[in-house]
Amino acid sequence: MSDLEIMTVFDRKLVREHRERAAQNWPDFDFLHKEVALRLCDRLDDVIRDFPLALDIGCHGGEVAHVLENYPKVKQVIQCDLSEKMIKRAGEHQALSLVADEEFLPFAPNSFDLIVSNLSLHWTNDLPGALLQINRCLKPDGLFIGTMFGIETLRELRQCLGQAEMDVDGGMSPRISPFADVRDAGMLLQRAGFTLPVVDADALDVRYENPMKLLKDLKGMGENNKVLERRKNFTKRALIFSAMQKYMEEFTGDDGRVPATFQVMFMTAWKDDPSQQKPLKPGAGSSADTQKLADALGVAEHILTGKEQ
């Protein structure tokens, strides 16, 4: 496949429809997006600079903008989302809002000091193209922070659905979205022209009374299946019953509840600028006049531990 070809995996019309439906009762299902928005914005605590204008791509109900209201370094936020109904919810916060597709950003080059995206980019068919557009919209030395679900997300449900489908139908079909891994995300950031990319992952373990409540939450969040090659007919009751039974049998903990893993990848990268510190040549690390990278970027120096990189 050439770089000009785009693999169409997701039904983007269905992405919009599911998000429109989720907007109706969003406050009942936004717990995961709120938690990840807090963790995303925590990344700004170590950055010693102001961001006069920020863009939130795929803003859902405005969770990031709500957190950024407490960050004086971010002066103004513009929100965009594929869903008009979500935009109406997001507009309740002190931020400008408009309907826009993550795959076709309607913004001029070099417009924003900061761009964020919270749990939205994993539904794009052309993730490399979306990252290229984000890079284009950033000002030189602008910062991008994005989150999306990683490959370990819903591993328990994926396993049980696969086993049940083999038992009931004698074969498997894509019922859960394919997700990228940490290494893929880092390579895509570099390919999009970003500098100093860092990707790490957190595993959020949500525990449920039973797996049917997980399915209800996924639908309420608009995170249910949108893969084009999914089976279009109604799922058999026997298949769902078998999958839920296997889930309970294999994953019920001592507390009587079942876990659902949500692996969230955090992507941080900068748009290239001549003022940024460049990688040292081999053997140059011991030079007395070498400047620390953290000093050049205006951030606090720290060591990451206990996370994938």
VEXBA-931808 format. One line per 5 residues: for each residue x, y, z of C-alpha. Coordinates in steps of 0.25 Angstrom, whole numbers, padded with zeros to 4 digits. Example, Ala and Ser with C-alpha at 12.3 -4.5 7.8 and 13.67 -1.06 7.14 Angstrom:
<sites>
0049/-0018/0031; 0055/-0004/0029
</sites>
This chain:
<sites>
0000/0000/0000; 0005/0014/-0004; 0006/0026/0006; -0005/0032/-0002; -0015/0020/0001
-0023/0021/0013; -0028/0008/0020; -0043/0010/0023; -0046/0002/0036; -0057/0010/0043
-0070/0015/0038; -0069/0030/0041; -0084/0032/0039; -0086/0022/0050; -0076/0029/0059
-0084/0042/0058; -0097/0035/0060; -0092/0027/0072; -0086/0040/0078; -0099/0048/0075
-0107/0037/0083; -0097/0037/0094; -0099/0052/0096; -0113/0050/0101; -0109/0044/0114
-0094/0047/0114; -0093/0051/0129; -0097/0037/0133; -0085/0031/0125; -0074/0042/0124
-0066/0036/0136; -0055/0031/0128; -0053/0043/0119; -0053/0052/0132; -0042/0043/0138
-0033/0043/0126; -0035/0058/0124; -0030/0061/0138; -0018/0052/0135; -0016/0059/0121
-0016/0073/0127; -0006/0068/0138; 0005/0068/0127; 0004/0083/0126; 0008/0084/0141
0023/0082/0137; 0023/0091/0125; 0028/0105/0129; 0021/0114/0118; 0008/0120/0114
-0002/0115/0103; -0010/0127/0098; -0019/0119/0089; -0022/0104/0090; -0030/0094/0082
-0037/0082/0087; -0040/0072/0076; -0052/0062/0078; -0056/0069/0091; -0068/0061/0095
-0075/0068/0106; -0064/0078/0109; -0056/0070/0119; -0043/0076/0116; -0048/0090/0115
-0054/0089/0129; -0041/0085/0135; -0033/0095/0127; -0042/0106/0134; -0032/0104/0146
-0020/0106/0137; -0016/0121/0136; -0005/0117/0126; -0016/0114/0116; -0023/0126/0112
-0033/0122/0102; -0039/0109/0097; -0046/0105/0084; -0053/0092/0084; -0058/0084/0072
-0065/0070/0071; -0071/0062/0060; -0084/0062/0068; -0093/0074/0068; -0100/0070/0080
-0087/0068/0087; -0083/0082/0083; -0096/0087/0090; -0092/0080/0103; -0077/0085/0102
-0082/0099/0099; -0086/0100/0114; -0072/0102/0118; -0064/0115/0115; -0059/0112/0102
-0063/0114/0087; -0068/0102/0081; -0071/0097/0066; -0074/0084/0059; -0062/0079/0051
-0057/0065/0047; -0043/0060/0053; -0039/0056/0039; -0042/0069/0032; -0038/0080/0042
-0043/0094/0037; -0032/0102/0043; -0021/0111/0037; -0006/0106/0038; 0002/0111/0050
-0011/0115/0058; -0010/0109/0072; 0000/0109/0083; -0006/0096/0089; -0014/0085/0083
-0020/0074/0091; -0029/0062/0088; -0036/0053/0098; -0040/0039/0095; -0044/0042/0080
-0033/0039/0070; -0034/0024/0071; -0047/0025/0063; -0040/0032/0051; -0037/0024/0038
-0025/0032/0035; -0018/0034/0048; -0005/0038/0041; -0012/0049/0033; -0019/0054/0046
-0006/0055/0053; 0000/0063/0040; -0012/0073/0041; -0010/0075/0056; 0005/0078/0053
0001/0087/0042; -0009/0095/0051; 0002/0097/0062; 0011/0109/0063; 0026/0106/0063
0030/0100/0076; 0015/0097/0079; 0011/0086/0088; 0002/0074/0085; -0004/0065/0096
-0013/0054/0092; -0019/0041/0098; -0025/0029/0091; -0028/0015/0095; -0017/0005/0094
-0016/-0009/0089; -0019/-0015/0103; -0032/-0008/0104; -0044/-0018/0107; -0035/-0030/0106
-0044/-0038/0115; -0057/-0035/0106; -0049/-0038/0094; -0045/-0051/0099; -0058/-0056/0103
-0066/-0051/0091; -0056/-0058/0082; -0057/-0071/0090; -0072/-0070/0090; -0073/-0067/0075
-0064/-0079/0072; -0074/-0088/0080; -0087/-0082/0075; -0083/-0078/0060; -0071/-0086/0058
-0063/-0074/0054; -0059/-0060/0058; -0062/-0046/0053; -0057/-0032/0058; -0066/-0028/0069
-0056/-0019/0076; -0048/-0007/0070; -0034/-0010/0067; -0024/-0001/0075; -0010/0003/0073
0001/0000/0083; 0011/0010/0089; 0022/0007/0079; 0013/0010/0067; 0008/0023/0073
0022/0028/0075; 0026/0025/0060; 0014/0032/0055; 0017/0044/0063; 0031/0044/0057
0025/0041/0043; 0016/0053/0045; 0028/0062/0047; 0027/0064/0062; 0040/0066/0070
0043/0060/0084; 0031/0050/0084; 0028/0043/0097; 0017/0032/0098; 0014/0025/0111
0002/0017/0115; -0007/0016/0128; -0016/0004/0130; -0029/0008/0136; -0036/-0004/0143
-0051/-0002/0144; -0059/-0012/0152; -0073/-0016/0149; -0084/-0024/0156; -0086/-0032/0143
-0081/-0031/0129; -0094/-0026/0124; -0092/-0013/0131; -0079/-0011/0123; -0086/-0013/0110
-0096/-0002/0115; -0085/0007/0118; -0078/0005/0105; -0091/0008/0098; -0093/0020/0107
-0079/0026/0104; -0081/0024/0089; -0070/0014/0089; -0077/0002/0083; -0073/-0005/0070
-0072/0003/0057; -0063/-0006/0049; -0067/-0006/0035; -0065/-0021/0034; -0073/-0024/0046
-0085/-0034/0044; -0097/-0025/0041; -0108/-0035/0046; -0113/-0035/0060; -0104/-0042/0070
-0110/-0055/0075; -0115/-0056/0089; -0107/-0069/0091; -0094/-0063/0087; -0096/-0051/0097
-0100/-0061/0108; -0088/-0070/0105; -0078/-0058/0105; -0084/-0052/0118; -0084/-0066/0125
-0069/-0068/0121; -0066/-0054/0126; -0072/-0057/0139; -0065/-0070/0140; -0051/-0066/0136
-0050/-0052/0142; -0059/-0051/0154; -0050/-0046/0166; -0050/-0048/0181; -0059/-0036/0182
-0070/-0043/0173; -0068/-0033/0162; -0061/-0034/0148; -0050/-0024/0143; -0050/-0017/0130
-0036/-0012/0125; -0035/0002/0118; -0021/0004/0114; -0019/0019/0111; -0007/0024/0103
-0002/0038/0105; 0005/0044/0094; 0013/0057/0096; 0021/0064/0085; 0025/0077/0080
0025/0084/0066; 0039/0087/0061; 0045/0100/0063; 0060/0105/0062; 0060/0109/0076
0059/0095/0081; 0071/0087/0086; 0076/0078/0076; 0081/0063/0079; 0095/0063/0083
0105/0057/0073; 0112/0044/0078; 0122/0047/0089; 0117/0061/0091; 0110/0058/0104
0122/0061/0113; 0124/0075/0108; 0125/0086/0119; 0116/0095/0111; 0105/0085/0108
0091/0090/0111; 0081/0081/0117; 0069/0078/0108; 0059/0081/0119; 0065/0095/0120
0064/0097/0106; 0049/0093/0106; 0045/0101/0118; 0041/0089/0126; 0044/0082/0139
0054/0070/0138; 0048/0057/0143; 0050/0042/0141; 0038/0034/0137; 0037/0020/0144
0026/0009/0144; 0020/0012/0130; 0022/0007/0116; 0031/0016/0107
</sites>
